[in-house]
Amino acid sequence: MRLDQRMKLAPRMIQSMEILQMSSQQLVERLEQELTSNPTLEMREAGTDPDQVTEDLNEALRDGKEGERDLVVSDDQQDPNHRDDFERLSNLSEEIGESWDSNTYETGESFRPAAAQDRDAKLDAMANTAARPQSLTEQLLDQWRMIECNASLDQAGRYLIEQIDADGYIRGDWATIMNNAPAKIGPDDIGEALTALQTSLEPVGLAARDLRECLLLQIEAKARQTTEAVVAVQRLLVHDHLKEIEMNRLPQLAKATGLTVDQINEAKRQLRQYHPHPGRLLVDDAPRAITPDAIVEYDEEEDRYVATLTGGRVPSIQINRRYLQMTRNRDTDRRTKEFVGQNLQRARWLLEAIEQRGNTLLRVINVVIEHQRNFFDEGPQSLRPLPMTMVADQLGVHVATVSRAVNEKYIQTPRGIFPLRMYFSGGTETEDGESMSWSAVQAKLKTIIDEEDKQKPLNDDQLGEALKAEGIDIARRTVAKYRKQLQIPPARQRREY
């Protein structure tokens, strides 16, 4: 006899939670994996009738007795798959609530028959998948291979390239880097390799040890394309007064260098052409393209906003009818029927989870539209507080379900594309008694800063007073926090001379 704890969960529920929480990109990757691993799934062709295939699928599942089974999670070493499922579930961000009910939503399969030769669509999808981009280190090593040098210098160069971070800098302690070098590499090799890397790698500025060295390398590379006087000013400012430039202390800088404020401003303008993080020019860190999960449009006739799911780049999939017929064919052996039946069940659960994901997402968006009507009419400054618990109570689901539904989802509105989670936040009340979300407060703060006199910018105390004049009373430290979140520098750095 023994005493142990077990959690019984349906695999279908685990999959539903995972699918609901996925972003569009994650869902695309998941479906591509399923298309590769599950032979009963295929890409859907347009213009086919799903009704007959839906009926055949349900009958095949009944005949094969592949109904839903409970998942019993235990320490049984002979049953590792169940433990893997439980591990996957444990990584979800929140516990699922009791109010989750897989029968809450009406589900319907959209299965369409396709010809056997259409299965090539799987291979096409895999063939069109983008290759993994090269890392910064791989690209730099490719450049280094093109440079002719002796074996010791080549090894030293490879060693230093491994020390370069994502920004293109060698930021580690130089003495430690020298001491940790392989035994065959001497100090002279390290120094010579550093010079070779800084003068041969592109873009210029790579392998610098700090921002000052990075900018000076770029200034020297551009020296032949500009006058010596301009280069001299740039060298002087970067080499001796980089901190003053960063803090925008132009009057003190003019007094220390003998330059005029206009000359310093012109040099600052020229310095903006240099990249402070040259490594990022080789690694594609551009913002990823956002595909909205839903589009919200204004209906003039009914004076309301209507949401429509887009589907994004999620591929349309369906059940392959050949496998449905195999489960009903008496000539098919038992083991084959079991294999096909299990995969059909997986396919059905997946399609139902996708359908349920769309239904849940649309219901949440409709509640957002109802509560945030002022935002859609007037803009971000009219955003109201909307707790997830309120939405969960209105929909009759657990708050964890709402949290998963809004995770990494975006909607396209007449005001632009916004993350769905943005609409869920706390807030404050204005002096007029109106509710205003913290996002709306930030939007108002940004408007005040955009409209300020740049020669006399407002400090945090003055910004707080300006917000108070608008009926928003918040502490100075809150103003500073929101300003930093908006990536707006303090007043002394915003001042224009």
ZAMARGU-4260 file (C-alpha; in steps of 0.2 Angstrom, whole numbers, plus 5000, padded with zeros to 4 digits):
<rodrens>
0) 5000/5000/5000 | 5006/5018/4997 | 4999/5036/4998 | 5002/5047/4983 | 4995/5062/4974
5) 4988/5062/4957 | 4981/5075/4945 | 4969/5069/4932 | 4968/5081/4917 | 4961/5078/4900
10) 4974/5080/4886 | 4961/5090/4877 | 4960/5103/4891 | 4979/5104/4891 | 4979/5107/4872
15) 4965/5120/4873 | 4975/5130/4886 | 4991/5130/4876 | 4982/5135/4860 | 4973/5149/4868
20) 4988/5156/4875 | 4998/5156/4859 | 5002/5171/4848 | 4998/5170/4830 | 5016/5166/4826
25) 5017/5152/4839 | 5001/5145/4832 | 5008/5145/4815 | 5024/5136/4821 | 5013/5123/4830
30) 5002/5120/4815 | 5017/5117/4804 | 5024/5104/4817 | 5007/5096/4817 | 5007/5095/4798
35) 5024/5087/4799 | 5020/5074/4812 | 5002/5070/4810 | 4998/5061/4793 | 4979/5064/4795
40) 4981/5083/4793 | 4983/5092/4777 | 4982/5110/4770 | 4964/5115/4766 | 4959/5119/4748
45) 4946/5133/4746 | 4929/5130/4739 | 4925/5112/4746 | 4910/5107/4757 | 4915/5102/4775
50) 4898/5094/4780 | 4901/5077/4773 | 4919/5076/4780 | 4913/5081/4797 | 4900/5068/4797
55) 4912/5054/4792 | 4925/5060/4805 | 4913/5059/4819 | 4907/5042/4814 | 4925/5036/4812
60) 4930/5041/4829 | 4915/5032/4836 | 4919/5016/4827 | 4937/5017/4832 | 4932/5020/4850
65) 4945/5033/4851 | 4935/5044/4863 | 4943/5056/4875 | 4953/5048/4889 | 4958/5055/4906
70) 4977/5059/4908 | 4983/5052/4925 | 5000/5060/4930 | 5010/5049/4941 | 5029/5044/4943
75) 5027/5028/4933 | 5043/5026/4923 | 5034/5016/4910 | 5022/5030/4906 | 5034/5045/4902
80) 5022/5053/4889 | 5010/5058/4902 | 5023/5066/4913 | 5029/5076/4898 | 5012/5083/4896
85) 5011/5088/4914 | 5028/5096/4913 | 5021/5106/4898 | 5006/5111/4908 | 5016/5117/4923
90) 5025/5130/4912 | 5009/5139/4909 | 5008/5156/4918 | 4993/5153/4928 | 4982/5139/4936
95) 4966/5135/4926 | 4950/5139/4935 | 4936/5128/4939 | 4924/5138/4928 | 4933/5133/4912
100) 4921/5121/4903 | 4926/5113/4887 | 4907/5113/4883 | 4905/5131/4886 | 4908/5136/4868
105) 4900/5128/4853 | 4913/5120/4842 | 4912/5115/4824 | 4924/5107/4813 | 4928/5113/4796
110) 4935/5098/4787 | 4936/5098/4769 | 4941/5083/4757 | 4956/5085/4746 | 4964/5075/4732
115) 4979/5064/4737 | 4991/5074/4727 | 4987/5090/4737 | 4997/5083/4751 | 5012/5091/4742
120) 5006/5107/4751 | 5015/5100/4767 | 5032/5099/4758 | 5029/5116/4750 | 5026/5124/4767
125) 5042/5116/4774 | 5052/5121/4759 | 5046/5139/4760 | 5051/5141/4778 | 5064/5154/4781
130) 5082/5148/4785 | 5089/5152/4802 | 5098/5169/4801 | 5117/5169/4805 | 5122/5175/4822
135) 5134/5190/4824 | 5148/5179/4828 | 5145/5168/4813 | 5145/5183/4801 | 5161/5190/4809
140) 5170/5174/4807 | 5165/5173/4789 | 5173/5190/4787 | 5189/5185/4796 | 5191/5170/4785
145) 5194/5182/4770 | 5209/5191/4779 | 5226/5183/4776 | 5236/5181/4791 | 5247/5169/4800
150) 5241/5155/4811 | 5244/5163/4828 | 5235/5179/4822 | 5221/5170/4815 | 5218/5160/4831
155) 5219/5177/4841 | 5206/5185/4830 | 5194/5170/4832 | 5196/5171/4851 | 5192/5190/4851
160) 5177/5188/4839 | 5170/5176/4852 | 5171/5190/4865 | 5161/5202/4855 | 5143/5205/4862
165) 5127/5208/4852 | 5131/5227/4851 | 5148/5224/4843 | 5159/5228/4859 | 5172/5219/4868
170) 5166/5224/4885 | 5175/5212/4896 | 5189/5217/4907 | 5204/5218/4895 | 5217/5210/4908
175) 5205/5195/4910 | 5203/5193/4892 | 5222/5193/4890 | 5224/5180/4904 | 5210/5168/4898
180) 5217/5167/4880 | 5223/5150/4874 | 5241/5146/4879 | 5247/5147/4861 | 5241/5165/4859
185) 5253/5179/4866 | 5249/5197/4872 | 5257/5203/4855 | 5245/5192/4845 | 5230/5199/4855
190) 5235/5217/4852 | 5239/5214/4834 | 5222/5204/4831 | 5212/5218/4840 | 5219/5231/4828
195) 5216/5220/4813 | 5198/5217/4818 | 5194/5236/4821 | 5202/5241/4804 | 5195/5226/4793
200) 5178/5221/4800 | 5162/5229/4793 | 5153/5239/4799 | 5166/5251/4806 | 5166/5252/4825
205) 5166/5233/4828 | 5177/5226/4842 | 5178/5243/4851 | 5180/5242/4870 | 5168/5256/4874
210) 5157/5270/4866 | 5172/5282/4864 | 5183/5270/4855 | 5168/5265/4844 | 5164/5283/4839
215) 5183/5287/4836 | 5185/5272/4824 | 5170/5278/4814 | 5176/5296/4814 | 5193/5290/4807
220) 5185/5280/4794 | 5175/5295/4788 | 5190/5307/4789 | 5194/5306/4771 | 5177/5311/4766
225) 5176/5328/4776 | 5187/5342/4781 | 5201/5341/4794 | 5193/5355/4804 | 5177/5346/4806
230) 5186/5330/4810 | 5196/5339/4823 | 5180/5345/4832 | 5172/5328/4832 | 5188/5320/4839
235) 5189/5333/4852 | 5171/5331/4858 | 5171/5312/4858 | 5188/5310/4865 | 5188/5323/4879
240) 5170/5328/4882 | 5158/5313/4878 | 5150/5314/4895 | 5146/5333/4893 | 5138/5329/4876
245) 5127/5315/4883 | 5121/5327/4897 | 5118/5341/4885 | 5129/5353/4894 | 5133/5364/4879
250) 5137/5381/4888 | 5150/5373/4899 | 5157/5363/4884 | 5158/5379/4874 | 5168/5388/4888
255) 5179/5373/4890 | 5183/5371/4872 | 5182/5388/4865 | 5169/5383/4852 | 5153/5391/4849
260) 5136/5383/4854 | 5132/5383/4835 | 5148/5374/4831 | 5144/5361/4845 | 5127/5359/4839
265) 5133/5356/4821 | 5146/5343/4828 | 5132/5334/4837 | 5121/5333/4821 | 5136/5326/4812
270) 5139/5313/4826 | 5122/5306/4824 | 5127/5298/4808 | 5138/5286/4818 | 5130/5270/4825
275) 5133/5267/4844 | 5129/5249/4842 | 5137/5243/4826 | 5134/5225/4830 | 5115/5227/4828
280) 5118/5232/4810 | 5122/5214/4806 | 5109/5206/4816 | 5091/5209/4811 | 5084/5217/4826
285) 5071/5227/4817 | 5053/5226/4825 | 5044/5211/4819 | 5029/5214/4808 | 5013/5213/4818
290) 4999/5204/4810 | 4983/5209/4820 | 4972/5194/4826 | 4956/5205/4824 | 4950/5220/4815
295) 4939/5233/4823 | 4929/5244/4811 | 4915/5257/4814 | 4898/5253/4808 | 4890/5270/4803
300) 4872/5263/4801 | 4872/5255/4818 | 4884/5267/4827 | 4894/5254/4834 | 4911/5245/4832
305) 4912/5228/4825 | 4926/5215/4828 | 4931/5202/4815 | 4944/5189/4817 | 4958/5189/4803
310) 4966/5173/4805 | 4983/5181/4801 | 4995/5170/4793 | 4988/5154/4802 | 4987/5141/4788
315) 4970/5132/4785 | 4971/5114/4789 | 4959/5100/4787 | 4957/5081/4790 | 4963/5070/4775
320) 4948/5060/4770 | 4958/5045/4765 | 4962/5041/4783 | 4944/5043/4787 | 4940/5029/4775
325) 4954/5018/4782 | 4946/5018/4799 | 4930/5011/4791 | 4938/4999/4779 | 4937/4981/4786
330) 4952/4976/4777 | 4963/4988/4787 | 4973/4979/4800 | 4970/4983/4819 | 4986/4991/4822
335) 4984/5003/4807 | 4967/5007/4813 | 4973/5011/4830 | 4987/5022/4824 | 4976/5031/4812
340) 4962/5033/4825 | 4974/5041/4838 | 4980/5053/4825 | 4962/5058/4820 | 4958/5061/4838
345) 4973/5072/4839 | 4968/5082/4824 | 4950/5084/4829 | 4956/5090/4846 | 4968/5103/4838
350) 4954/5109/4826 | 4942/5111/4840 | 4955/5120/4851 | 4958/5132/4837 | 4940/5135/4835
355) 4937/5138/4853 | 4952/5150/4853 | 4944/5161/4840 | 4927/5161/4849 | 4935/5165/4866
360) 4946/5179/4858 | 4931/5187/4849 | 4921/5187/4865 | 4934/5196/4875 | 4937/5209/4861
365) 4918/5212/4861 | 4918/5216/4879 | 4933/5227/4877 | 4924/5237/4863 | 4909/5239/4875
370) 4919/5246/4889 | 4932/5256/4879 | 4921/5265/4867 | 4928/5282/4871 | 4945/5275/4866
375) 4939/5271/4849 | 4930/5287/4847 | 4943/5299/4854 | 4960/5290/4856 | 4972/5284/4869
380) 4969/5298/4881 | 4952/5292/4884 | 4957/5274/4889 | 4947/5269/4905 | 4953/5256/4918
385) 4947/5238/4914 | 4951/5224/4926 | 4952/5207/4919 | 4941/5201/4933 | 4927/5212/4927
390) 4928/5204/4910 | 4930/5187/4917 | 4914/5189/4927 | 4904/5196/4912 | 4909/5181/4901
395) 4907/5168/4915 | 4925/5162/4914 | 4940/5161/4925 | 4951/5177/4925 | 4966/5165/4919
400) 4956/5162/4903 | 4955/5180/4899 | 4973/5182/4903 | 4978/5168/4891 | 4966/5175/4878
405) 4974/5192/4877 | 4992/5186/4878 | 5002/5192/4863 | 4986/5196/4854 | 4984/5212/4843
410) 4969/5221/4836 | 4968/5234/4822 | 4958/5249/4826 | 4954/5265/4817 | 4967/5272/4829
415) 4980/5260/4824 | 4987/5243/4829 | 4987/5240/4848 | 4991/5225/4859 | 4975/5218/4867
420) 4983/5218/4884 | 4984/5237/4883 | 4966/5239/4886 | 4967/5230/4903 | 4975/5241/4916
425) 4971/5250/4933 | 4969/5269/4933 | 4964/5284/4943 | 4950/5297/4944 | 4951/5314/4938
430) 4945/5329/4948 | 4929/5328/4938 | 4926/5310/4944 | 4930/5302/4927 | 4940/5286/4927
435) 4957/5287/4917 | 4968/5272/4914 | 4987/5273/4917 | 4990/5272/4899 | 4979/5287/4896
440) 4989/5296/4909 | 5005/5292/4900 | 4997/5298/4883 | 4993/5314/4891 | 5010/5316/4898
445) 5018/5313/4881 | 5007/5326/4874 | 5012/5339/4886 | 5030/5336/4883 | 5028/5337/4864
450) 5020/5354/4866 | 5033/5361/4878 | 5045/5375/4874 | 5061/5366/4870 | 5072/5380/4875
455) 5063/5380/4893 | 5058/5361/4895 | 5047/5356/4910 | 5055/5347/4924 | 5046/5333/4933
460) 5038/5344/4946 | 5032/5356/4932 | 5025/5341/4922 | 5016/5336/4938 | 5008/5353/4939
465) 5003/5353/4921 | 4995/5336/4923 | 4986/5343/4939 | 4979/5357/4928 | 4972/5344/4917
470) 4963/5336/4932 | 4976/5322/4935 | 4984/5323/4952 | 4999/5311/4953 | 5016/5311/4963
475) 5032/5318/4955 | 5040/5300/4957 | 5025/5293/4946 | 5028/5307/4933 | 5047/5302/4932
480) 5043/5284/4931 | 5030/5286/4917 | 5043/5298/4908 | 5056/5284/4909 | 5044/5271/4902
485) 5040/5282/4888 | 5059/5284/4885 | 5059/5302/4887 | 5075/5310/4894 | 5075/5323/4908
490) 5073/5341/4905 | 5091/5346/4904 | 5094/5333/4890 | 5078/5339/4881 | 5084/5357/4881
495) 5088/5365/4864 | 5101/5379/4864
</rodrens>
